[in-house]
Amino acid sequence: FQRQKGIYRANLSTVLREMIQESQNQINQSRRLLAIMQYGVLGMFVFLAAIGFLYSREMQRSLDRQSELASNLEDLNQNLENIVNVRTQELENKSTLLETVLDSINQGLVAYDDKLKVITSNKRFQEIRDVPEKLAIPGASFVEWIKYDNERGEFAKDDPELSVHDQIIRSKQFAAYSFERT
């Protein structure tokens, strides 16, 4: 029995040593696997950080470009505004000069656009034709002026409505036409 006990102890010792050795091997494998996983996770973080850095740098370049474009647009807008202001002043000066010239001539003058609306007229026109100001200001209707003249008896006595109609048709054709009042 003692002998068997010794063999049993020897086998038990061997089995325990093998189990301890196996446990040590598993611990070493776990440590290696843990190290590999740590390096893998670290590598992934480094990779993601590099992507984030590159993306951030590209976004900054894009923002810088947008800022530059916005600044250029503001400059162009300011230049355009300055040009418009200069041209507006030039136009106002020319308009004032034209009004002065129109008001200084002896003849009455009125100009209509293609919709038969007053573009401009001078004071002499109003005086000669005895036209109310509302019919001589820009935007006033030629048709209303003709009707006003018709009511005052300026057209043919036999059929004044036909004469008004003829005047309107002739005016819409923009054909050369002149007349003298007597």
CYANA upper distance limits for C-alpha pairs under 8 A (distance plus 0.5 A):
  1 PHE  CA      5 LYS  CA      6.52
  2 GLN  CA      6 GLY  CA      6.63
  3 ARG  CA      7 ILE  CA      6.73
  4 GLN  CA      8 TYR  CA      6.42
  5 LYS  CA      9 ARG  CA      6.58
  6 GLY  CA     10 ALA  CA      6.51
  7 ILE  CA     11 ASN  CA      6.47
  8 TYR  CA     12 LEU  CA      6.39
  9 ARG  CA     13 SER  CA      6.37
 10 ALA  CA     14 THR  CA      6.61
 11 ASN  CA     15 VAL  CA      6.48
 12 LEU  CA     16 LEU  CA      6.43
 13 SER  CA     17 ARG  CA      6.50
 14 THR  CA     18 GLU  CA      6.54
 15 VAL  CA     19 MET  CA      6.51
 16 LEU  CA     20 ILE  CA      6.47
 17 ARG  CA     21 GLN  CA      6.39
 18 GLU  CA     22 GLU  CA      6.39
 19 MET  CA     23 SER  CA      6.47
 20 ILE  CA     24 GLN  CA      6.55
 21 GLN  CA     25 ASN  CA      6.68
 22 GLU  CA     26 GLN  CA      6.67
 23 SER  CA     27 ILE  CA      6.56
 24 GLN  CA     28 ASN  CA      6.62
 25 ASN  CA     29 GLN  CA      6.58
 26 GLN  CA     30 SER  CA      6.48
 27 ILE  CA     31 ARG  CA      6.58
 28 ASN  CA     32 ARG  CA      6.65
 29 GLN  CA     33 LEU  CA      6.50
 30 SER  CA     34 LEU  CA      6.38
 31 ARG  CA     35 ALA  CA      6.53
 32 ARG  CA     36 ILE  CA      6.58
 33 LEU  CA     37 MET  CA      6.51
 34 LEU  CA     38 GLN  CA      6.47
 35 ALA  CA     39 TYR  CA      6.60
 36 ILE  CA     40 GLY  CA      6.49
 37 MET  CA     41 VAL  CA      6.50
 38 GLN  CA     42 LEU  CA      6.43
 39 TYR  CA     43 GLY  CA      6.31
 40 GLY  CA     44 MET  CA      6.59
 41 VAL  CA     45 PHE  CA      6.66
 42 LEU  CA     46 VAL  CA      6.62
 43 GLY  CA     47 PHE  CA      6.53
 44 MET  CA     48 LEU  CA      6.52
 45 PHE  CA     49 ALA  CA      6.39
 46 VAL  CA     50 ALA  CA      6.58
 47 PHE  CA     51 ILE  CA      6.77
 48 LEU  CA     52 GLY  CA      6.50
 49 ALA  CA     53 PHE  CA      6.48
 50 ALA  CA     54 LEU  CA      6.63
 51 ILE  CA     55 TYR  CA      6.47
 52 GLY  CA     56 SER  CA      6.40
 53 PHE  CA     57 ARG  CA      6.58
 54 LEU  CA     58 GLU  CA      6.64
 55 TYR  CA     59 MET  CA      6.56
 56 SER  CA     60 GLN  CA      6.62
 57 ARG  CA     61 ARG  CA      6.77
 58 GLU  CA     62 SER  CA      6.67
 59 MET  CA     63 LEU  CA      6.58
 60 GLN  CA     64 ASP  CA      6.50
 61 ARG  CA     65 ARG  CA      6.62
 62 SER  CA     66 GLN  CA      6.63
 63 LEU  CA     67 SER  CA      6.50
 64 ASP  CA     68 GLU  CA      6.62
 65 ARG  CA     69 LEU  CA      6.60
 66 GLN  CA     70 ALA  CA      6.52
 67 SER  CA     71 SER  CA      6.62
 68 GLU  CA     72 ASN  CA      6.65
 69 LEU  CA     73 LEU  CA      6.51
 70 ALA  CA     74 GLU  CA      6.64
 71 SER  CA     75 ASP  CA      6.74
 72 ASN  CA     76 LEU  CA      6.62
 73 LEU  CA     77 ASN  CA      6.46
 74 GLU  CA     78 GLN  CA      6.60
 75 ASP  CA     79 ASN  CA      6.64
 76 LEU  CA     80 LEU  CA      6.52
 77 ASN  CA     81 GLU  CA      6.54
 78 GLN  CA     82 ASN  CA      6.65
 79 ASN  CA     83 ILE  CA      6.69
 80 LEU  CA     84 VAL  CA      6.57
 81 GLU  CA     85 ASN  CA      6.61
 82 ASN  CA     86 VAL  CA      6.67
 83 ILE  CA     87 ARG  CA      6.55
 84 VAL  CA     88 THR  CA      6.34
 85 ASN  CA     89 GLN  CA      6.63
 86 VAL  CA     90 GLU  CA      6.71
 87 ARG  CA     91 LEU  CA      6.52
 88 THR  CA     92 GLU  CA      6.57
 89 GLN  CA     93 ASN  CA      6.62
 90 GLU  CA     94 LYS  CA      6.68
 91 LEU  CA     95 SER  CA      6.42
 92 GLU  CA     96 THR  CA      6.55
 93 ASN  CA     97 LEU  CA      6.66
 94 LYS  CA     98 LEU  CA      6.53
 95 SER  CA     99 GLU  CA      6.62
 96 THR  CA    100 THR  CA      6.64
 97 LEU  CA    101 VAL  CA      6.68
 98 LEU  CA    102 LEU  CA      6.51
 99 GLU  CA    103 ASP  CA      6.48
 99 GLU  CA    122 ASN  CA      7.95
100 THR  CA    104 SER  CA      6.62
101 VAL  CA    105 ILE  CA      7.03
102 LEU  CA    109 LEU  CA      8.01
102 LEU  CA    121 SER  CA      8.16
102 LEU  CA    122 ASN  CA      6.08
103 ASP  CA    122 ASN  CA      5.73
103 ASP  CA    123 LYS  CA      6.39
103 ASP  CA    124 ARG  CA      7.27
105 ILE  CA    124 ARG  CA      8.25
106 ASN  CA    124 ARG  CA      7.16
107 GLN  CA    124 ARG  CA      6.83
107 GLN  CA    125 PHE  CA      7.52
108 GLY  CA    121 SER  CA      8.25
108 GLY  CA    122 ASN  CA      6.87
108 GLY  CA    123 LYS  CA      7.81
108 GLY  CA    124 ARG  CA      5.15
108 GLY  CA    125 PHE  CA      4.03
108 GLY  CA    126 GLN  CA      7.77
108 GLY  CA    127 GLU  CA      8.38
108 GLY  CA    128 ILE  CA      7.06
109 LEU  CA    121 SER  CA      5.95
109 LEU  CA    122 ASN  CA      6.22
109 LEU  CA    124 ARG  CA      7.77
109 LEU  CA    125 PHE  CA      5.84
110 VAL  CA    118 VAL  CA      7.63
110 VAL  CA    119 ILE  CA      8.14
110 VAL  CA    120 THR  CA      6.28
110 VAL  CA    121 SER  CA      4.58
110 VAL  CA    122 ASN  CA      7.21
110 VAL  CA    125 PHE  CA      7.33
110 VAL  CA    136 ALA  CA      8.21
111 ALA  CA    118 VAL  CA      6.38
111 ALA  CA    119 ILE  CA      5.95
111 ALA  CA    120 THR  CA      5.96
111 ALA  CA    121 SER  CA      6.82
112 TYR  CA    116 LEU  CA      5.70
112 TYR  CA    117 LYS  CA      5.64
112 TYR  CA    118 VAL  CA      4.94
112 TYR  CA    119 ILE  CA      5.68
112 TYR  CA    120 THR  CA      7.80
112 TYR  CA    142 PHE  CA      8.04
113 ASP  CA    117 LYS  CA      5.99
113 ASP  CA    118 VAL  CA      7.03
113 ASP  CA    119 ILE  CA      6.67
114 ASP  CA    172 LYS  CA      7.83
115 LYS  CA    172 LYS  CA      8.47
116 LEU  CA    141 SER  CA      6.72
116 LEU  CA    142 PHE  CA      5.88
116 LEU  CA    143 VAL  CA      8.02
116 LEU  CA    171 SER  CA      8.16
116 LEU  CA    172 LYS  CA      7.75
117 LYS  CA    138 PRO  CA      7.58
117 LYS  CA    139 GLY  CA      5.43
117 LYS  CA    140 ALA  CA      5.87
117 LYS  CA    141 SER  CA      5.29
117 LYS  CA    142 PHE  CA      6.41
118 VAL  CA    136 ALA  CA      7.22
118 VAL  CA    137 ILE  CA      7.00
118 VAL  CA    138 PRO  CA      5.19
118 VAL  CA    139 GLY  CA      5.45
118 VAL  CA    140 ALA  CA      5.72
118 VAL  CA    141 SER  CA      6.99
118 VAL  CA    142 PHE  CA      7.51
119 ILE  CA    137 ILE  CA      8.34
119 ILE  CA    138 PRO  CA      5.45
119 ILE  CA    139 GLY  CA      7.05
120 THR  CA    136 ALA  CA      8.04
120 THR  CA    137 ILE  CA      7.36
120 THR  CA    138 PRO  CA      6.14
121 SER  CA    125 PHE  CA      7.18
121 SER  CA    136 ALA  CA      6.63
121 SER  CA    137 ILE  CA      7.60
121 SER  CA    138 PRO  CA      8.33
122 ASN  CA    126 GLN  CA      7.47
123 LYS  CA    127 GLU  CA      6.76
124 ARG  CA    128 ILE  CA      6.44
125 PHE  CA    129 ARG  CA      6.46
125 PHE  CA    130 ASP  CA      8.35
125 PHE  CA    131 VAL  CA      8.27
126 GLN  CA    130 ASP  CA      5.78
126 GLN  CA    131 VAL  CA      5.37
126 GLN  CA    132 PRO  CA      7.46
126 GLN  CA    133 GLU  CA      7.64
126 GLN  CA    136 ALA  CA      7.52
127 GLU  CA    131 VAL  CA      7.56
131 VAL  CA    135 LEU  CA      7.09
131 VAL  CA    136 ALA  CA      7.59
132 PRO  CA    136 ALA  CA      7.49
133 GLU  CA    137 ILE  CA      6.78
134 LYS  CA    140 ALA  CA      7.27
135 LEU  CA    140 ALA  CA      5.74
135 LEU  CA    141 SER  CA      7.32
135 LEU  CA    142 PHE  CA      8.37
135 LEU  CA    144 GLU  CA      7.79
135 LEU  CA    145 TRP  CA      6.47
136 ALA  CA    140 ALA  CA      6.73
140 ALA  CA    144 GLU  CA      8.33
141 SER  CA    145 TRP  CA      6.98
142 PHE  CA    146 ILE  CA      6.69
142 PHE  CA    168 ILE  CA      8.48
143 VAL  CA    147 LYS  CA      6.68
143 VAL  CA    168 ILE  CA      7.16
144 GLU  CA    148 TYR  CA      6.55
145 TRP  CA    149 ASP  CA      6.72
146 ILE  CA    150 ASN  CA      6.57
146 ILE  CA    164 VAL  CA      6.80
146 ILE  CA    167 GLN  CA      8.06
146 ILE  CA    168 ILE  CA      8.30
147 LYS  CA    151 GLU  CA      6.69
147 LYS  CA    164 VAL  CA      7.31
148 TYR  CA    152 ARG  CA      7.01
149 ASP  CA    153 GLY  CA      6.93
149 ASP  CA    154 GLU  CA      5.83
149 ASP  CA    155 PHE  CA      7.93
150 ASN  CA    154 GLU  CA      5.93
150 ASN  CA    155 PHE  CA      6.34
150 ASN  CA    160 PRO  CA      6.91
150 ASN  CA    161 GLU  CA      8.22
150 ASN  CA    164 VAL  CA      7.31
153 GLY  CA    157 LYS  CA      7.77
153 GLY  CA    160 PRO  CA      8.30
155 PHE  CA    160 PRO  CA      6.22
155 PHE  CA    163 SER  CA      6.70
155 PHE  CA    164 VAL  CA      8.00
156 ALA  CA    160 PRO  CA      5.92
156 ALA  CA    163 SER  CA      6.89
159 ASP  CA    163 SER  CA      7.02
160 PRO  CA    164 VAL  CA      6.73
161 GLU  CA    165 HIS  CA      6.69
162 LEU  CA    166 ASP  CA      6.58
163 SER  CA    167 GLN  CA      6.65
164 VAL  CA    168 ILE  CA      6.80
165 HIS  CA    169 ILE  CA      6.76
166 ASP  CA    170 ARG  CA      6.53
167 GLN  CA    171 SER  CA      6.56
168 ILE  CA    172 LYS  CA      6.74
169 ILE  CA    173 GLN  CA      7.09
170 ARG  CA    174 PHE  CA      7.31
170 ARG  CA    175 ALA  CA      7.38
171 SER  CA    175 ALA  CA      7.56
